Amino acid sequence: MTRRRLLIPGTVLVAVVLLTALAPLLTTIGPDTQLDVVLTRFLPPGATDAFGIFHLLGTDRLGRDVWARLLYGARVSLLVGALATLVSLTLGTAIGAVAALSQSAAGTFLLGLTDFALAVPRVVLLLLLAALWEPSATLVVLTLGFTGWMPIARLVYAESVGQLGRQYVEGARALGAHRGRIMVRHVLPHASGPILAAATLGIGNAITLEAGLSFLGLGVQPPQSSWGSLIASGRETVVNAPWVGLAPGIALVLVVVACTLVADRLGDRPKSPA
């Protein structure tokens, strides 16, 4: 049943990844190509311009192809979301695992640090960091990564503490296995379901936050473009050319909802018996 429930959202994510990977083959014009602004601006979806180029999703105010910009912008949005989640996952897993293994003040300090970081408003911190340094894709990845590890650390800690009391852990200790080896080889694999679910959900959250920053001009900067900046470019043409901002907006919603559904299904996956 879980596999069936994963089919639709999983297919959406795979399709989006394939479309972005094959972007050069699926577009007839570059995302920033401008032939003649007067002749090609604000063409509706499905129109062919004066140069014989077909525009599946129309053009924007500068005559750029919305379909091409959507696919190439997806590359930036997905890459930023994936890398930021990877940073959060690595840091959160390491901190949560060390806190679970440690029975000293170090573990208490790590948990206290996690709780303190959780209490800091993430959006406010993101805006502050983006305002202090020059916005770039690298800054967005690092900012999102270093402000999103706390829920993963708490999850890894809770799952690890629950697994450390299982009989297979006692058996591994009796055989002389080191605590670190037990954690890496046994505990974390048994807790992989909730961790993967949190990571998948984190990708959707990171994509949404990146889009928000880019929409405000504090994220990815030109000549790069992401879904957030594409939505921002279409906010002034909602009435006369709604397709400019509507296309990346729909794509953003589909991907985030798909990530949420996949995370929900992974979280429901049955755990391995002890």
DABELLIN-V849618 format. One record per backbone hydrogen bond with DSSP energy under -0.5 kcal/mol. CO is the residue of the C=O (numbers start at 1). NH is the residue of the N-H. E is the energy in kcal/mol with one decimal. If there is no record, write none. Layout:
# DABELLIN-V849618
CO_NH_E + CO_NH_E
This chain:
# DABELLIN-V849618
1_5_-2.2 + 2_6_-1.2 + 3_7_-0.7 + 4_7_-0.9 + 4_8_-0.6 + 5_9_-0.5 + 6_10_-2.2 + 7_11_-2.4 + 8_12_-2.2 + 9_13_-2.1 + 10_14_-2.5 + 11_15_-2.6 + 12_16_-2.3 + 13_17_-2.4 + 14_18_-2.5 + 15_19_-2.6 + 16_20_-2.2 + 17_21_-2.3 + 18_22_-2.2 + 20_23_-1.1 + 22_25_-1.1 + 22_26_-1.4 + 23_27_-0.7 + 30_33_-1.0 + 30_65_-0.5 + 36_40_-2.1 + 37_41_-1.6 + 40_43_-0.8 + 43_59_-2.0 + 44_47_-1.6 + 47_55_-3.0 + 49_52_-1.8 + 53_49_-2.3 + 54_56_-0.6 + 55_46_-2.1 + 55_47_-0.7 + 55_58_-0.8 + 58_66_-2.4 + 58_67_-0.5 + 60_42_-2.1 + 60_63_-1.7 + 64_60_-1.6 + 65_69_-2.1 + 66_70_-2.3 + 67_71_-2.1 + 68_72_-2.5 + 69_73_-2.0 + 70_74_-1.7 + 71_75_-1.2 + 72_76_-1.1 + 73_77_-2.4 + 73_227_-0.5 + 74_78_-2.9 + 75_79_-2.1 + 76_80_-2.7 + 77_81_-2.3 + 78_82_-2.7 + 79_83_-2.7 + 80_84_-2.5 + 81_85_-1.9 + 82_86_-2.1 + 83_87_-2.2 + 84_88_-2.3 + 85_89_-3.1 + 86_90_-2.5 + 87_91_-2.5 + 88_92_-2.9 + 89_93_-2.4 + 90_94_-2.0 + 91_95_-2.4 + 92_96_-2.6 + 93_97_-2.5 + 94_98_-2.3 + 95_99_-2.3 + 96_100_-1.8 + 97_101_-2.2 + 98_102_-2.3 + 104_108_-1.3 + 105_109_-2.6 + 106_110_-2.3 + 107_111_-2.2 + 108_112_-2.3 + 109_113_-2.7 + 110_114_-2.2 + 111_115_-2.4 + 112_116_-2.4 + 113_117_-2.5 + 114_118_-2.1 + 115_119_-1.2 + 116_120_-0.6 + 117_120_-0.8 + 121_125_-2.0 + 122_126_-2.7 + 123_127_-2.4 + 124_128_-2.2 + 125_129_-2.7 + 126_130_-2.4 + 127_131_-1.5 + 128_132_-1.6 + 129_133_-1.7 + 136_140_-2.0 + 137_141_-2.3 + 138_142_-2.5 + 139_143_-2.7 + 140_144_-2.8 + 141_145_-2.5 + 142_146_-2.7 + 143_147_-0.6 + 144_147_-0.5 + 145_148_-0.8 + 149_153_-2.4 + 150_154_-2.4 + 151_155_-2.2 + 152_156_-3.0 + 153_157_-2.4 + 154_158_-2.4 + 155_159_-2.7 + 156_160_-2.6 + 157_161_-2.6 + 158_162_-1.8 + 159_163_-1.9 + 160_164_-2.4 + 161_165_-0.6 + 163_166_-2.0 + 166_170_-1.5 + 167_171_-2.5 + 168_172_-2.0 + 169_173_-2.3 + 170_174_-2.2 + 171_175_-1.4 + 172_177_-2.4 + 173_176_-1.6 + 178_182_-2.5 + 179_183_-2.3 + 180_184_-2.4 + 181_185_-2.9 + 182_186_-1.8 + 182_187_-2.5 + 183_188_-2.7 + 186_190_-1.5 + 187_191_-1.4 + 189_192_-1.2 + 191_195_-1.4 + 192_196_-3.0 + 193_197_-2.2 + 194_198_-2.3 + 195_199_-2.2 + 196_200_-2.6 + 197_201_-2.3 + 198_202_-2.0 + 199_203_-1.6 + 200_204_-1.5 + 201_205_-2.1 + 202_206_-2.7 + 203_207_-2.5 + 204_208_-2.1 + 205_209_-2.7 + 206_210_-2.6 + 207_211_-2.2 + 208_212_-2.1 + 209_213_-2.5 + 210_214_-2.8 + 211_215_-2.3 + 212_216_-1.5 + 213_218_-3.1 + 213_219_-0.7 + 214_217_-1.0 + 221_224_-1.4 + 226_230_-2.2 + 227_231_-2.4 + 228_232_-2.1 + 229_233_-1.9 + 230_234_-0.8 + 231_234_-0.7 + 232_235_-1.1 + 234_237_-0.9 + 235_238_-0.6 + 237_241_-2.3 + 241_244_-1.4 + 242_246_-2.1 + 243_247_-1.6 + 244_248_-0.5 + 245_249_-1.4 + 246_250_-2.6 + 247_251_-2.1 + 248_252_-2.4 + 249_253_-2.1 + 250_254_-2.5 + 251_255_-2.2 + 252_256_-2.3 + 253_257_-2.6 + 254_258_-2.3 + 255_259_-2.5 + 256_260_-2.2 + 257_261_-2.5 + 258_262_-2.6 + 259_263_-2.5 + 260_264_-2.2 + 261_265_-2.2 + 262_266_-2.6 + 263_267_-2.2 + 264_268_-1.0 + 266_269_-1.1
